[in-house]
Amino acid sequence: MNTQPIGVFDSGFGGLTILKALRKKLPHERFIYFGDSANVPYGGKSKQAVTRLSLAIARFLQEQHVKLIVVACNTASSLALNALKKQSKVPVIGVIEAGAQYACKITENGRIAVLGTEGTIKSKAYTKSILKRNPSARIFGQACGLFAPLVEEGWANTEPARLIAQRYLSPVQKFGADTIILGCTHYPVLKHTIASVTGKQVKLVDSAQTLAQAVDEFLRRNNQAALHGKGSVCFYASDDPARFAQGAKKILHEPIKSVRLKKLSYEDF
Protein backbone atom coordinates (compact mmCIF):
# COMPACT_ATOMS: atom_id res chain seq x y z
CA MET A 1 0.00 0.00 0.00
CA ASN A 2 1.13 3.56 -0.77
CA THR A 3 -0.59 6.52 0.86
CA GLN A 4 1.26 9.23 -1.08
CA PRO A 5 -1.09 11.52 -3.02
CA ILE A 6 -1.94 11.31 -6.71
CA GLY A 7 -1.29 14.44 -8.77
CA VAL A 8 -3.95 15.46 -11.30
CA PHE A 9 -3.71 18.46 -13.62
CA ASP A 10 -5.62 20.23 -16.37
CA SER A 11 -5.71 23.64 -17.98
CA GLY A 12 -8.79 24.56 -15.93
CA PHE A 13 -12.08 23.08 -14.74
CA GLY A 14 -12.36 20.23 -17.26
CA GLY A 15 -10.04 17.88 -15.41
CA LEU A 16 -12.41 18.02 -12.46
CA THR A 17 -14.59 15.52 -14.33
CA ILE A 18 -11.59 13.17 -14.15
CA LEU A 19 -11.03 13.99 -10.48
CA LYS A 20 -14.69 13.30 -9.69
CA ALA A 21 -14.50 9.87 -11.33
CA LEU A 22 -11.16 9.11 -9.63
CA ARG A 23 -12.51 9.94 -6.19
CA LYS A 24 -15.53 7.71 -6.72
CA LYS A 25 -13.38 4.84 -7.95
CA LEU A 26 -10.59 5.34 -5.39
CA PRO A 27 -12.25 6.63 -2.19
CA HIS A 28 -9.17 6.07 0.03
CA GLU A 29 -6.72 8.05 -2.11
CA ARG A 30 -5.42 11.54 -1.46
CA PHE A 31 -5.31 13.85 -4.48
CA ILE A 32 -3.58 17.08 -5.41
CA TYR A 33 -5.39 18.87 -8.24
CA PHE A 34 -3.73 21.65 -10.23
CA GLY A 35 -5.87 23.81 -12.53
CA ASP A 36 -3.79 26.05 -14.78
CA SER A 37 -6.42 28.76 -14.83
CA ALA A 38 -3.89 31.43 -15.81
CA ASN A 39 -3.21 29.71 -19.13
CA VAL A 40 -6.57 28.15 -20.02
CA PRO A 41 -7.38 27.00 -22.67
CA TYR A 42 -4.56 24.80 -23.95
CA GLY A 43 -6.42 23.83 -27.14
CA GLY A 44 -5.12 26.63 -29.35
CA LYS A 45 -1.56 26.63 -28.02
CA SER A 46 1.48 25.19 -29.80
CA LYS A 47 3.00 21.86 -28.84
CA GLN A 48 6.01 23.67 -27.41
CA ALA A 49 3.87 25.90 -25.19
CA VAL A 50 1.71 23.04 -23.92
CA THR A 51 4.79 20.93 -23.21
CA ARG A 52 6.50 23.70 -21.27
CA LEU A 53 3.41 24.34 -19.17
CA SER A 54 2.86 20.63 -18.55
CA LEU A 55 6.46 20.06 -17.48
CA ALA A 56 6.29 23.00 -15.07
CA ILE A 57 3.14 21.62 -13.46
CA ALA A 58 4.62 18.11 -13.29
CA ARG A 59 7.68 19.44 -11.49
CA PHE A 60 5.48 21.20 -8.96
CA LEU A 61 3.44 18.04 -8.35
CA GLN A 62 6.59 16.00 -7.86
CA GLU A 63 7.70 18.51 -5.24
CA GLN A 64 4.49 17.57 -3.38
CA HIS A 65 5.73 13.94 -3.35
CA VAL A 66 2.99 12.46 -5.51
CA LYS A 67 3.20 8.77 -6.44
CA LEU A 68 1.52 9.19 -9.82
CA ILE A 69 0.66 12.03 -12.21
CA VAL A 70 -2.64 11.88 -14.09
CA VAL A 71 -2.76 14.19 -17.11
CA ALA A 72 -6.46 15.09 -16.99
CA CYS A 73 -6.22 17.09 -20.20
CA ASN A 74 -6.55 15.68 -23.70
CA THR A 75 -4.47 18.43 -25.29
CA ALA A 76 -1.60 17.90 -22.85
CA SER A 77 -1.94 14.11 -23.25
CA SER A 78 -1.79 14.53 -27.05
CA LEU A 79 1.13 16.95 -27.20
CA ALA A 80 3.21 16.59 -24.04
CA LEU A 81 2.82 13.04 -22.72
CA ASN A 82 6.06 11.67 -24.16
CA ALA A 83 8.07 14.56 -22.72
CA LEU A 84 6.35 14.15 -19.36
CA LYS A 85 7.13 10.43 -19.22
CA LYS A 86 10.77 11.06 -20.11
CA GLN A 87 11.35 13.78 -17.52
CA SER A 88 9.09 12.67 -14.66
CA LYS A 89 10.51 10.66 -11.79
CA VAL A 90 7.07 9.15 -11.10
CA PRO A 91 4.70 7.31 -13.47
CA VAL A 92 2.49 9.42 -15.75
CA ILE A 93 -0.87 8.36 -17.18
CA GLY A 94 -2.65 10.28 -19.95
CA VAL A 95 -6.25 10.19 -21.07
CA ILE A 96 -5.90 9.13 -24.73
CA GLU A 97 -5.19 5.39 -24.51
CA ALA A 98 -8.06 4.50 -22.18
CA GLY A 99 -10.63 6.35 -24.29
CA ALA A 100 -9.38 4.86 -27.56
CA GLN A 101 -9.41 1.33 -26.14
CA TYR A 102 -12.98 1.63 -24.89
CA ALA A 103 -14.22 3.16 -28.15
CA CYS A 104 -12.77 0.24 -30.11
CA LYS A 105 -14.48 -2.17 -27.73
CA ILE A 106 -17.99 -0.75 -28.09
CA THR A 107 -18.21 0.40 -31.72
CA GLU A 108 -20.34 -1.81 -33.93
CA ASN A 109 -19.81 -0.24 -37.37
CA GLY A 110 -16.15 0.75 -36.90
CA ARG A 111 -16.89 4.45 -37.42
CA ILE A 112 -15.58 6.48 -34.50
CA ALA A 113 -15.71 10.25 -34.16
CA VAL A 114 -13.43 12.26 -31.87
CA LEU A 115 -14.52 15.62 -30.49
CA GLY A 116 -11.62 17.67 -29.15
CA THR A 117 -9.67 20.88 -29.12
CA GLU A 118 -7.82 22.02 -32.20
CA GLY A 119 -4.54 20.79 -30.69
CA THR A 120 -5.90 17.33 -29.90
CA ILE A 121 -7.47 16.85 -33.34
CA LYS A 122 -4.38 18.09 -35.21
CA SER A 123 -2.12 15.78 -33.22
CA LYS A 124 -4.08 12.72 -34.46
CA ALA A 125 -3.25 11.07 -31.13
CA TYR A 126 -6.64 9.38 -30.94
CA THR A 127 -6.46 8.28 -34.58
CA LYS A 128 -3.10 6.60 -34.02
CA SER A 129 -4.26 4.93 -30.82
CA ILE A 130 -7.50 3.66 -32.38
CA LEU A 131 -5.83 2.32 -35.53
CA LYS A 132 -3.23 0.53 -33.40
CA ARG A 133 -6.10 -1.46 -31.90
CA ASN A 134 -8.38 -1.65 -34.94
CA PRO A 135 -6.60 -1.02 -38.28
CA SER A 136 -9.90 -1.15 -40.18
CA ALA A 137 -11.61 1.56 -38.11
CA ARG A 138 -12.66 4.81 -39.75
CA ILE A 139 -12.10 7.94 -37.69
CA PHE A 140 -13.53 11.44 -38.02
CA GLY A 141 -12.00 14.27 -35.99
CA GLN A 142 -14.06 17.35 -35.16
CA ALA A 143 -12.48 20.34 -33.43
CA CYS A 144 -14.97 22.00 -31.06
CA GLY A 145 -13.22 25.18 -29.98
CA LEU A 146 -16.23 26.73 -28.22
CA PHE A 147 -17.11 23.75 -26.02
CA ALA A 148 -14.45 24.32 -23.34
CA PRO A 149 -15.24 28.06 -22.93
CA LEU A 150 -18.95 27.17 -22.58
CA VAL A 151 -18.09 24.88 -19.68
CA GLU A 152 -15.71 27.40 -18.12
CA GLU A 153 -18.50 30.01 -18.21
CA GLY A 154 -21.11 27.64 -16.79
CA TRP A 155 -23.18 27.56 -20.00
CA ALA A 156 -23.08 23.81 -20.62
CA ASN A 157 -26.81 23.09 -20.44
CA THR A 158 -28.17 26.12 -22.26
CA GLU A 159 -29.85 26.73 -25.60
CA PRO A 160 -26.75 28.46 -27.06
CA ALA A 161 -24.71 25.35 -26.14
CA ARG A 162 -27.23 23.10 -27.92
CA LEU A 163 -27.17 25.25 -31.07
CA ILE A 164 -23.36 25.20 -31.12
CA ALA A 165 -23.40 21.44 -30.58
CA GLN A 166 -25.74 21.03 -33.56
CA ARG A 167 -23.28 22.94 -35.75
CA TYR A 168 -20.26 20.91 -34.63
CA LEU A 169 -22.05 17.55 -34.77
CA SER A 170 -23.67 17.93 -38.18
CA PRO A 171 -20.63 16.58 -40.10
CA VAL A 172 -20.18 13.85 -37.46
CA GLN A 173 -23.74 12.67 -38.08
CA LYS A 174 -23.18 12.68 -41.84
CA PHE A 175 -20.06 10.55 -41.29
CA GLY A 176 -22.26 7.93 -39.62
CA ALA A 177 -20.28 7.39 -36.41
CA ASP A 178 -21.94 5.08 -33.91
CA THR A 179 -19.37 5.98 -31.24
CA ILE A 180 -18.14 9.45 -30.23
CA ILE A 181 -15.13 10.02 -27.98
CA LEU A 182 -15.49 13.11 -25.79
CA GLY A 183 -11.86 14.01 -26.39
CA CYS A 184 -11.57 16.85 -23.91
CA THR A 185 -12.10 16.62 -20.18
CA HIS A 186 -14.49 19.59 -20.33
CA TYR A 187 -16.85 17.71 -22.63
CA PRO A 188 -18.44 15.25 -20.15
CA VAL A 189 -20.09 18.33 -18.62
CA LEU A 190 -21.77 18.76 -22.03
CA LYS A 191 -22.75 15.10 -22.29
CA HIS A 192 -26.51 15.67 -22.03
CA THR A 193 -26.38 18.52 -24.53
CA ILE A 194 -24.38 16.43 -26.99
CA ALA A 195 -26.66 13.40 -26.50
CA SER A 196 -29.73 15.53 -27.19
CA VAL A 197 -28.29 16.19 -30.66
CA THR A 198 -26.84 12.75 -31.50
CA GLY A 199 -29.66 10.64 -30.07
CA LYS A 200 -29.51 7.54 -27.87
CA GLN A 201 -28.29 5.29 -30.69
CA VAL A 202 -24.84 6.95 -30.65
CA LYS A 203 -22.56 5.86 -27.80
CA LEU A 204 -20.54 8.55 -26.00
CA VAL A 205 -17.15 7.64 -24.54
CA ASP A 206 -16.59 9.61 -21.35
CA SER A 207 -12.84 9.99 -20.79
CA ALA A 208 -13.41 10.46 -17.07
CA GLN A 209 -14.79 6.96 -16.52
CA THR A 210 -12.26 5.19 -18.74
CA LEU A 211 -9.29 6.96 -17.19
CA ALA A 212 -10.46 6.28 -13.63
CA GLN A 213 -10.61 2.58 -14.46
CA ALA A 214 -7.11 2.68 -15.99
CA VAL A 215 -5.66 4.42 -12.91
CA ASP A 216 -7.30 1.90 -10.56
CA GLU A 217 -5.85 -1.01 -12.54
CA PHE A 218 -2.39 0.59 -12.63
CA LEU A 219 -2.28 1.18 -8.88
CA ARG A 220 -3.45 -2.32 -8.01
CA ARG A 221 -1.09 -3.94 -10.52
CA ASN A 222 1.86 -2.08 -8.97
CA ASN A 223 0.77 -2.41 -5.32
CA GLN A 224 0.48 1.36 -5.02
CA ALA A 225 -3.19 1.68 -4.03
CA ALA A 226 -4.34 3.17 -0.74
CA LEU A 227 -6.59 0.47 0.68
CA HIS A 228 -7.99 2.24 3.72
CA GLY A 229 -8.19 5.68 5.29
CA LYS A 230 -10.16 8.78 4.34
CA GLY A 231 -9.51 10.28 0.94
CA SER A 232 -8.93 14.01 0.43
CA VAL A 233 -8.22 16.67 -2.19
CA CYS A 234 -5.91 19.67 -2.08
CA PHE A 235 -6.64 22.21 -4.83
CA TYR A 236 -4.20 24.57 -6.55
CA ALA A 237 -4.87 27.12 -9.27
CA SER A 238 -2.42 29.32 -11.15
CA ASP A 239 -4.77 32.32 -11.11
CA ASP A 240 -7.86 33.62 -9.24
CA PRO A 241 -8.45 30.86 -6.66
CA ALA A 242 -11.86 32.28 -5.70
CA ARG A 243 -13.17 31.99 -9.27
CA PHE A 244 -11.70 28.53 -9.56
CA ALA A 245 -13.48 27.46 -6.37
CA GLN A 246 -16.80 28.70 -7.76
CA GLY A 247 -16.35 26.80 -11.02
CA ALA A 248 -15.18 23.65 -9.23
CA LYS A 249 -18.27 23.68 -7.02
CA LYS A 250 -20.52 23.54 -10.11
CA ILE A 251 -18.75 20.45 -11.47
CA LEU A 252 -18.08 18.57 -8.23
CA HIS A 253 -21.42 19.58 -6.65
CA GLU A 254 -19.83 20.27 -3.30
CA PRO A 255 -18.36 23.33 -1.59
CA ILE A 256 -14.64 23.89 -2.11
CA LYS A 257 -13.22 25.09 1.18
CA SER A 258 -9.81 26.19 -0.05
CA VAL A 259 -7.91 26.68 -3.31
CA ARG A 260 -4.25 27.60 -3.01
CA LEU A 261 -2.54 29.92 -5.48
CA LYS A 262 0.52 28.59 -7.27
CA LYS A 263 1.73 30.83 -10.08
CA LEU A 264 3.79 29.34 -12.86
CA SER A 265 6.55 31.77 -13.77
CA TYR A 266 8.50 31.65 -17.00
CA GLU A 267 11.48 30.56 -14.95
CA ASP A 268 9.59 27.29 -14.34
CA PHE A 269 9.49 26.59 -18.06
WOMOLIN-V903719 format. One record per pair of residues at least 24 apart in sequence whose C-alpha atoms are under 7 Angstrom apart, sorted by the first residue. I is the first residue (numbers start at 0). J is the second residue. If there is no record, write none. Layout:
{{I/J} {I/J}}
This chain:
{{0/222} {0/223} {0/224} {0/225} {0/226} {1/223} {1/224} {1/225} {2/28} {2/225} {3/64} {3/65} {3/66} {4/28} {4/29} {4/30} {4/31} {4/65} {4/66} {5/29} {5/30} {5/31} {5/65} {5/66} {5/67} {5/68} {6/30} {6/31} {6/32} {6/60} {6/65} {6/67} {6/68} {6/69} {7/31} {7/32} {7/33} {7/68} {7/69} {7/70} {7/71} {8/32} {8/33} {8/34} {8/69} {8/70} {8/71} {9/33} {9/34} {9/35} {9/70} {9/71} {9/72} {10/34} {10/35} {10/36} {10/38} {10/39} {10/40} {10/41} {10/72} {11/35} {11/36} {11/39} {12/151} {12/246} {12/247} {13/184} {13/185} {14/71} {14/72} {14/184} {14/185} {15/250} {16/184} {16/187} {16/207} {17/71} {17/184} {17/207} {19/251} {20/207} {20/208} {20/211} {21/211} {24/211} {26/230} {27/225} {27/226} {27/227} {27/228} {27/229} {27/230} {28/225} {28/230} {28/231} {29/230} {29/231} {29/232} {30/231} {30/232} {30/233} {31/232} {31/233} {31/234} {32/233} {32/234} {32/235} {33/234} {33/235} {33/236} {34/235} {34/236} {34/237} {35/236} {35/237} {36/236} {36/237} {36/238} {37/237} {37/238} {41/74} {42/74} {42/116} {42/117} {42/118} {43/117} {43/118} {46/78} {49/75} {49/78} {49/79} {50/78} {50/79} {51/268} {52/268} {53/79} {54/83} {55/267} {55/268} {67/91} {68/92} {69/93} {70/94} {71/184} {72/183} {72/184} {73/119} {73/182} {73/183} {73/184} {74/116} {74/118} {74/119} {77/119} {77/122} {77/124} {78/122} {94/206} {94/210} {95/125} {96/128} {97/209} {97/210} {97/213} {98/180} {98/204} {98/206} {98/209} {99/125} {99/128} {99/129} {100/129} {102/178} {102/180} {102/204} {103/129} {103/133} {106/177} {106/178} {108/177} {109/136} {109/137} {110/136} {110/137} {110/138} {110/175} {110/176} {110/177} {110/178} {111/137} {111/138} {111/139} {111/176} {111/177} {111/178} {111/179} {112/138} {112/139} {112/140} {112/171} {112/176} {112/178} {112/179} {112/180} {113/139} {113/140} {113/141} {113/179} {113/180} {113/181} {113/182} {114/140} {114/141} {114/142} {114/143} {114/180} {114/181} {114/182} {115/141} {115/142} {115/143} {115/181} {115/182} {115/183} {116/142} {116/143} {116/144} {116/183} {117/142} {117/144} {143/167} {146/186} {147/185} {150/185} {150/188} {155/188} {155/189} {156/189} {156/192} {161/192} {164/193} {165/196} {177/201} {177/202} {178/202} {178/203} {179/203} {179/204} {180/204} {180/205} {181/205} {181/206} {182/206} {234/258} {234/259} {235/259} {235/260} {235/261} {236/260} {236/261} {237/261} {237/262} {237/263} {238/262}}
